[in-house]
Amino acid sequence: MSLTSATATTTDRARPRRPSRRRQVRRAAGSVGTYLLLVVIGLVFIFPFVFMFTTSLKTSEEVFRYPPRLLPTTPRTVEVDGQPVPIYSIPLGDAAYEMIVVESGIPAGVFAPPDDPAITTAWPLDEATPVTAVDGSPETVLVDGLEVPLFDVAIAGQTSRLAKIRDTAVAQFIVPGDPSVTSYAVLRTATPVERVTANPGNFGDVLARSGFDRNLTNTLLVTLLTVFGQLFTSVLGGYAFARIRFPGRDALFLIYLGSIMIPFVVLIIPLYQFMVAIGWVDRVPALVLPWIFSAYGTFLMRQFFITIPRELEEAAFVDGASRWTILWRIFVPLSMPAIATQVTFSFLYAWNSFVWPFIIISTGNTDAQVLTVALQQFGGRAADSPQLVFAGVTIAVAVPVIAFALVQRYFMENVATSGIK
């Protein structure tokens, strides 16, 4: 083999193979399909929240409107003689005009072409002339098996021979500022001209009518105390189980971790009896004290502390640092992703807690209630005003969403680093 052929063979082997055109198209189509599927799933999950928020901005009439609409709207009006008058979209000929009502209750008929009775038009009888036969009798035609009279109806300057299906009443409409453009339609079925708007006053009504301001303050207080309590005890417990050697440490940790398996319903009666014994029933501290210890939080912090190199701790000991200093000056700053995860779960659990607050706080003691219990009671009292209930739910949902957005970077960092070896 010559040097030239050997060099060519080596070059061909070293050159990476490019994927075929068909494979590239298949990969691109797969990526597009994956993203489209994710977008559809995301829209399905986010739709209830969008519906909740838009409904909280509606009026009571819009909530019970049929067919329902997603966005809050309000009828457009024009001022006539100092009074707001609604605007309607009225078809006239081949176009539709924005008109207002000048007269209603005008006797009219519902007219339709004899060969196409599905196309109906409501028009005043004053502008319809009966069609008569040679002998002077009214001329009729069969429509859907019924004998109905024929009329010459002048609509938009054009006269058409139509069959009168039934009698009705219409309203007269004119274009504001141009009374020469006139039309007629049944007022009940006329289409109002609307614009997208919002009614943010619902949030103020909720806070004023149901005492949500006090319930919101109680919930914030209970949540913050629970989060800081769980974080403090979890950091201390996690460090003790991860770095301090003492007899029975591993067995005690397994027992403590096994408490996660105990259902909450088993603890309700003992906890309630304990609160009765110390006189904390119907008091806010009863919502905090039982939950400042978290086996899950301790486990999470312990597992993260184990990953911190011992060399850092040994170097700190050499420099004369105490365990307390090592914990708060070295371990805690390095554990921000785990702390963010713990704060997120603790915040959501404390904020959304319902069963224990519902049991320990009497329904008559509204000053000590939290937001979840207040919403449950408010849903029954405001059944005729769903927009106010949705406004209250929006307030309850907005706070944890904002809290998660603030710690999202640290939370995702913990998820990303959990798989690194």
ChimeraX attribute file (.defattr): number of C-alpha atoms within 10 A of each C-alpha:
attribute: neighborCount
match mode: 1-to-1
recipient: residues
	/A:1	5
	/A:2	6
	/A:3	8
	/A:4	8
	/A:5	10
	/A:6	11
	/A:7	11
	/A:8	11
	/A:9	11
	/A:10	10
	/A:11	11
	/A:12	11
	/A:13	10
	/A:14	9
	/A:15	8
	/A:16	8
	/A:17	8
	/A:18	8
	/A:19	8
	/A:20	9
	/A:21	9
	/A:22	9
	/A:23	11
	/A:24	12
	/A:25	11
	/A:26	12
	/A:27	12
	/A:28	12
	/A:29	12
	/A:30	12
	/A:31	12
	/A:32	12
	/A:33	12
	/A:34	12
	/A:35	12
	/A:36	12
	/A:37	12
	/A:38	12
	/A:39	12
	/A:40	12
	/A:41	11
	/A:42	11
	/A:43	12
	/A:44	11
	/A:45	11
	/A:46	11
	/A:47	11
	/A:48	11
	/A:49	14
	/A:50	14
	/A:51	14
	/A:52	18
	/A:53	22
	/A:54	20
	/A:55	26
	/A:56	28
	/A:57	24
	/A:58	26
	/A:59	21
	/A:60	15
	/A:61	11
	/A:62	19
	/A:63	19
	/A:64	14
	/A:65	9
	/A:66	8
	/A:67	6
	/A:68	9
	/A:69	14
	/A:70	14
	/A:71	17
	/A:72	20
	/A:73	18
	/A:74	17
	/A:75	14
	/A:76	15
	/A:77	16
	/A:78	14
	/A:79	10
	/A:80	12
	/A:81	7
	/A:82	7
	/A:83	9
	/A:84	11
	/A:85	17
	/A:86	18
	/A:87	24
	/A:88	24
	/A:89	17
	/A:90	23
	/A:91	16
	/A:92	15
	/A:93	12
	/A:94	6
	/A:95	8
	/A:96	11
	/A:97	18
	/A:98	17
	/A:99	27
	/A:100	24
	/A:101	19
	/A:102	13
	/A:103	12
	/A:104	15
	/A:105	12
	/A:106	18
	/A:107	15
	/A:108	23
	/A:109	22
	/A:110	21
	/A:111	26
	/A:112	22
	/A:113	18
	/A:114	20
	/A:115	12
	/A:116	11
	/A:117	16
	/A:118	10
	/A:119	11
	/A:120	16
	/A:121	18
	/A:122	22
	/A:123	28
	/A:124	23
	/A:125	19
	/A:126	12
	/A:127	13
	/A:128	22
	/A:129	14
	/A:130	19
	/A:131	18
	/A:132	14
	/A:133	10
	/A:134	7
	/A:135	7
	/A:136	8
	/A:137	10
	/A:138	14
	/A:139	17
	/A:140	19
	/A:141	16
	/A:142	12
	/A:143	18
	/A:144	10
	/A:145	7
	/A:146	10
	/A:147	14
	/A:148	19
	/A:149	20
	/A:150	24
	/A:151	24
	/A:152	17
	/A:153	24
	/A:154	16
	/A:155	17
	/A:156	12
	/A:157	8
	/A:158	9
	/A:159	14
	/A:160	14
	/A:161	18
	/A:162	26
	/A:163	30
	/A:164	30
	/A:165	23
	/A:166	12
	/A:167	14
	/A:168	16
	/A:169	20
	/A:170	24
	/A:171	23
	/A:172	20
	/A:173	25
	/A:174	22
	/A:175	19
	/A:176	16
	/A:177	9
	/A:178	9
	/A:179	11
	/A:180	9
	/A:181	14
	/A:182	17
	/A:183	23
	/A:184	25
	/A:185	24
	/A:186	20
	/A:187	17
	/A:188	9
	/A:189	8
	/A:190	16
	/A:191	15
	/A:192	19
	/A:193	17
	/A:194	16
	/A:195	12
	/A:196	10
	/A:197	13
	/A:198	17
	/A:199	16
	/A:200	13
	/A:201	14
	/A:202	21
	/A:203	20
	/A:204	14
	/A:205	15
	/A:206	21
	/A:207	18
	/A:208	11
	/A:209	12
	/A:210	18
	/A:211	16
	/A:212	25
	/A:213	15
	/A:214	17
	/A:215	22
	/A:216	19
	/A:217	15
	/A:218	19
	/A:219	24
	/A:220	18
	/A:221	16
	/A:222	21
	/A:223	23
	/A:224	18
	/A:225	20
	/A:226	25
	/A:227	25
	/A:228	15
	/A:229	18
	/A:230	25
	/A:231	23
	/A:232	16
	/A:233	17
	/A:234	25
	/A:235	23
	/A:236	18
	/A:237	20
	/A:238	24
	/A:239	22
	/A:240	18
	/A:241	21
	/A:242	22
	/A:243	14
	/A:244	10
	/A:245	10
	/A:246	9
	/A:247	7
	/A:248	9
	/A:249	13
	/A:250	13
	/A:251	10
	/A:252	12
	/A:253	17
	/A:254	12
	/A:255	11
	/A:256	15
	/A:257	16
	/A:258	12
	/A:259	12
	/A:260	12
	/A:261	7
	/A:262	9
	/A:263	9
	/A:264	11
	/A:265	10
	/A:266	9
	/A:267	10
	/A:268	15
	/A:269	11
	/A:270	11
	/A:271	15
	/A:272	16
	/A:273	12
	/A:274	14
	/A:275	19
	/A:276	14
	/A:277	10
	/A:278	9
	/A:279	11
	/A:280	16
	/A:281	19
	/A:282	22
	/A:283	18
	/A:284	20
	/A:285	14
	/A:286	23
	/A:287	27
	/A:288	20
	/A:289	14
	/A:290	12
	/A:291	16
	/A:292	18
	/A:293	19
	/A:294	22
	/A:295	19
	/A:296	19
	/A:297	26
	/A:298	28
	/A:299	21
	/A:300	18
	/A:301	26
	/A:302	22
	/A:303	16
	/A:304	21
	/A:305	24
	/A:306	14
	/A:307	11
	/A:308	15
	/A:309	9
	/A:310	12
	/A:311	9
	/A:312	13
	/A:313	19
	/A:314	13
	/A:315	12
	/A:316	17
	/A:317	14
	/A:318	10
	/A:319	9
	/A:320	11
	/A:321	15
	/A:322	12
	/A:323	16
	/A:324	10
	/A:325	13
	/A:326	18
	/A:327	19
	/A:328	13
	/A:329	13
	/A:330	15
	/A:331	19
	/A:332	17
	/A:333	11
	/A:334	15
	/A:335	18
	/A:336	16
	/A:337	24
	/A:338	24
	/A:339	23
	/A:340	22
	/A:341	23
	/A:342	22
	/A:343	23
	/A:344	20
	/A:345	15
	/A:346	24
	/A:347	24
	/A:348	17
	/A:349	15
	/A:350	20
	/A:351	24
	/A:352	17
	/A:353	18
	/A:354	16
	/A:355	13
	/A:356	16
	/A:357	21
	/A:358	16
	/A:359	14
	/A:360	21
	/A:361	22
	/A:362	14
	/A:363	16
	/A:364	9
	/A:365	10
	/A:366	17
	/A:367	16
	/A:368	21
	/A:369	28
	/A:370	29
	/A:371	28
	/A:372	22
	/A:373	21
	/A:374	20
	/A:375	19
	/A:376	14
	/A:377	13
	/A:378	18
	/A:379	17
	/A:380	10
	/A:381	12
	/A:382	15
	/A:383	11
	/A:384	13
	/A:385	16
	/A:386	18
	/A:387	28
	/A:388	28
	/A:389	24
	/A:390	24
	/A:391	26
	/A:392	26
	/A:393	20
	/A:394	18
	/A:395	18
	/A:396	18
	/A:397	16
	/A:398	11
	/A:399	14
	/A:400	16
	/A:401	11
	/A:402	11
	/A:403	14
	/A:404	18
	/A:405	12
	/A:406	13
	/A:407	17
	/A:408	16
	/A:409	12
	/A:410	17
	/A:411	21
	/A:412	14
	/A:413	15
	/A:414	19
	/A:415	13
	/A:416	11
	/A:417	10
	/A:418	12
	/A:419	7
	/A:420	6
	/A:421	5
